[in-house]
Amino acid sequence: MIAYLNDQFLSLDSLSISPDDRGFLFADGVYEVVLLVKQVPFHLDDHLARLDRNLQAIQIAAPEGLQSICGKLVELNQPASDFSTLYIQITRGVAPRNHRFPDQSVKPTVYAKLSPIARSEAEVTGAKVILTEDIRWGRCDIKTTNLLANVMAVEQAKNAGADEAVFVRDGLITEGAHTNFAAVFDGTLYTHPLDHQILPGITRDIVMGLCRELGFAVRETAVSAEDLAAAEECMLFGTTKIITPVVQVDDRLIANGKPGRITRTLQQSFQQLLERVEDRR
């Protein structure tokens, strides 16, 4: 596997990062994960635009030529898997440990690699999720590498035999540990509005567009955790989860415990988008 680190394409095993890198010391950086469909990046421009916004938000200068770096990385690796991910991480760089930003002469650390993935069986059968308190920092709209609260929530879900942890803040559902979340009531899809409490997901944005095309009503309104008992459908959105039905929350089934009509229709439409990407190869 060939990866990219600071102007060099090298074997992943040969890469090393300084222990004084601020990403290592402070989680002072941001990242993106892009889906590759048979070697073709899916919505790469949208991911890079979000990465740029996040870099601006934490005052790191955006490196030049990221799109070319991504293309070269795919070319060098030629992933055999139908689905892969392209991971991009940018930190503030290497400097003596100090809470203040280093001098502007310090160059950001830029790292990227590819990883094969498999589509989850939960896309077909449905996922189980648990609800857990949202203890993350106040700027969840920034895709920071500071993911400790997410990691702890995912471990909690794993120990409960669940596929994902869904965060609850002040009684309201925000999002999953590495997904966005939506629920259907009376045929209308509800999902948390875009603000500082959730990540503006690329997949979420695509799904919102599909809902408009298909005529499904959408309300960007937070759902109460208590109201989930009356939900007709629930679902997760994400780069690696695509659109995954949720059939169980904690110990309670959603509706009849099977993926619902709106979820299935959205999945079919999203799959058509993925097939169009394949056709561009």
ZINOR-V100891 format. One record per residue. N is the residue number from 1. RES is the residue in one small letter. PSI is psi in whole degrees, 0 to 359 (999 if undefined). OMEGA is omega in degrees with one decimal (NA if undefined). Layout:
n->{N,N}
res->{RES,RES}
psi->{PSI,PSI}
omega->{OMEGA,OMEGA}
This chain:
n->{1,2,3,4,5,6,7,8,9,10,11,12,13,14,15,16,17,18,19,20,21,22,23,24,25,26,27,28,29,30,31,32,33,34,35,36,37,38,39,40,41,42,43,44,45,46,47,48,49,50,51,52,53,54,55,56,57,58,59,60,61,62,63,64,65,66,67,68,69,70,71,72,73,74,75,76,77,78,79,80,81,82,83,84,85,86,87,88,89,90,91,92,93,94,95,96,97,98,99,100,101,102,103,104,105,106,107,108,109,110,111,112,113,114,115,116,117,118,119,120,121,122,123,124,125,126,127,128,129,130,131,132,133,134,135,136,137,138,139,140,141,142,143,144,145,146,147,148,149,150,151,152,153,154,155,156,157,158,159,160,161,162,163,164,165,166,167,168,169,170,171,172,173,174,175,176,177,178,179,180,181,182,183,184,185,186,187,188,189,190,191,192,193,194,195,196,197,198,199,200,201,202,203,204,205,206,207,208,209,210,211,212,213,214,215,216,217,218,219,220,221,222,223,224,225,226,227,228,229,230,231,232,233,234,235,236,237,238,239,240,241,242,243,244,245,246,247,248,249,250,251,252,253,254,255,256,257,258,259,260,261,262,263,264,265,266,267,268,269,270,271,272,273,274,275,276,277,278,279,280,281}
res->{m,i,a,y,l,n,d,q,f,l,s,l,d,s,l,s,i,s,p,d,d,r,g,f,l,f,a,d,g,v,y,e,v,v,l,l,v,k,q,v,p,f,h,l,d,d,h,l,a,r,l,d,r,n,l,q,a,i,q,i,a,a,p,e,g,l,q,s,i,c,g,k,l,v,e,l,n,q,p,a,s,d,f,s,t,l,y,i,q,i,t,r,g,v,a,p,r,n,h,r,f,p,d,q,s,v,k,p,t,v,y,a,k,l,s,p,i,a,r,s,e,a,e,v,t,g,a,k,v,i,l,t,e,d,i,r,w,g,r,c,d,i,k,t,t,n,l,l,a,n,v,m,a,v,e,q,a,k,n,a,g,a,d,e,a,v,f,v,r,d,g,l,i,t,e,g,a,h,t,n,f,a,a,v,f,d,g,t,l,y,t,h,p,l,d,h,q,i,l,p,g,i,t,r,d,i,v,m,g,l,c,r,e,l,g,f,a,v,r,e,t,a,v,s,a,e,d,l,a,a,a,e,e,c,m,l,f,g,t,t,k,i,i,t,p,v,v,q,v,d,d,r,l,i,a,n,g,k,p,g,r,i,t,r,t,l,q,q,s,f,q,q,l,l,e,r,v,e,d,r,r}
psi->{125,130,174,134,114,65,8,140,114,164,136,322,340,356,147,146,140,141,347,9,134,339,322,319,321,1,38,74,175,168,168,152,120,134,134,128,105,52,0,122,137,116,44,318,320,320,317,327,319,320,318,318,319,321,317,321,327,11,47,134,130,130,155,154,24,322,319,321,317,315,318,322,318,318,319,331,328,66,134,334,145,329,133,170,146,116,129,129,134,123,173,349,191,126,158,143,115,136,333,153,143,173,150,348,344,123,140,150,125,123,140,146,165,148,132,147,162,145,139,142,335,339,331,309,337,153,155,136,159,155,139,154,136,100,14,168,173,357,65,349,347,127,70,157,357,87,21,316,323,316,316,323,319,321,321,318,316,316,338,5,27,164,337,153,134,127,144,126,123,38,357,141,129,287,179,170,328,38,165,161,145,154,152,128,128,40,3,134,126,136,153,138,158,114,194,352,348,160,134,86,139,315,319,314,319,317,320,320,319,321,317,317,322,353,19,132,140,137,119,78,134,142,136,141,325,328,346,336,335,4,140,327,155,154,159,146,139,164,317,337,347,243,114,123,144,120,352,133,118,239,13,130,148,121,239,10,17,153,140,173,313,318,313,320,318,321,315,318,321,321,323,323,319,322,328,324,316,322,342,358,999}
omega->{176.5,177.6,-180.0,175.0,172.2,173.6,-179.6,171.4,-173.7,173.2,-178.4,-177.4,-175.8,-176.8,173.4,-179.6,-177.9,174.4,176.0,174.8,-175.2,172.6,177.9,-174.9,-171.3,-169.0,-176.1,-178.4,179.4,-176.9,173.9,172.7,-176.0,176.4,172.5,177.6,-175.6,174.0,-179.6,178.4,-179.5,179.6,-179.5,-178.9,179.9,178.6,-180.0,176.9,177.6,177.3,178.6,177.8,-179.7,175.8,177.2,-176.8,-179.9,171.8,170.1,179.7,-179.3,177.1,179.4,170.5,-178.1,-178.7,178.4,178.2,179.6,180.0,180.0,-179.3,177.0,-179.7,-177.5,-175.5,-179.0,-175.6,-178.8,-178.7,177.1,-179.2,177.4,172.0,173.0,-179.4,178.1,178.0,178.8,177.2,-177.1,174.7,-174.4,179.7,175.5,-175.0,179.9,-177.2,178.3,175.0,176.3,176.9,-177.0,177.2,178.5,-178.1,174.5,172.2,-178.2,-176.8,178.1,177.0,176.5,175.3,175.3,175.2,174.7,175.5,-175.6,175.4,-179.8,174.7,-178.7,-172.5,-176.4,-175.6,168.2,176.5,171.8,173.7,179.6,-177.4,179.2,-177.8,-178.1,179.0,-169.0,-179.8,-179.9,177.3,176.5,-175.9,-176.9,176.0,177.9,-171.6,-175.3,179.7,177.5,179.8,179.5,179.2,178.8,177.2,176.2,178.7,179.6,-179.4,178.2,-179.1,-177.5,-177.9,-175.0,172.2,179.6,-173.9,176.4,177.9,-179.2,176.8,-177.0,176.4,173.3,-179.7,177.0,-179.6,171.9,177.9,163.1,-173.2,175.4,176.9,-178.7,174.6,179.2,176.2,179.6,179.9,178.9,175.3,-175.6,179.3,177.2,174.7,-175.6,-175.6,179.0,174.3,174.4,-172.8,176.0,178.3,176.6,-179.1,178.3,-179.7,177.4,176.9,178.2,178.2,178.1,-179.5,-175.7,179.2,177.2,178.6,-179.2,172.2,177.6,-176.8,-179.5,-179.8,175.4,176.7,179.0,-176.8,-178.4,178.7,-178.9,-177.6,175.6,178.6,169.3,-179.2,176.5,174.4,175.3,-177.7,-179.3,178.1,-175.0,170.6,-176.5,176.8,171.8,-176.9,179.1,174.7,-171.8,-178.2,-174.3,175.6,172.3,-177.3,-177.7,178.2,178.7,177.8,-174.7,-174.9,-177.1,177.6,-178.4,179.8,177.5,177.1,-179.7,179.4,178.6,178.0,176.3,176.2,179.1,179.7,175.9,176.0,178.8,-177.8,-178.6,-179.1,NA}
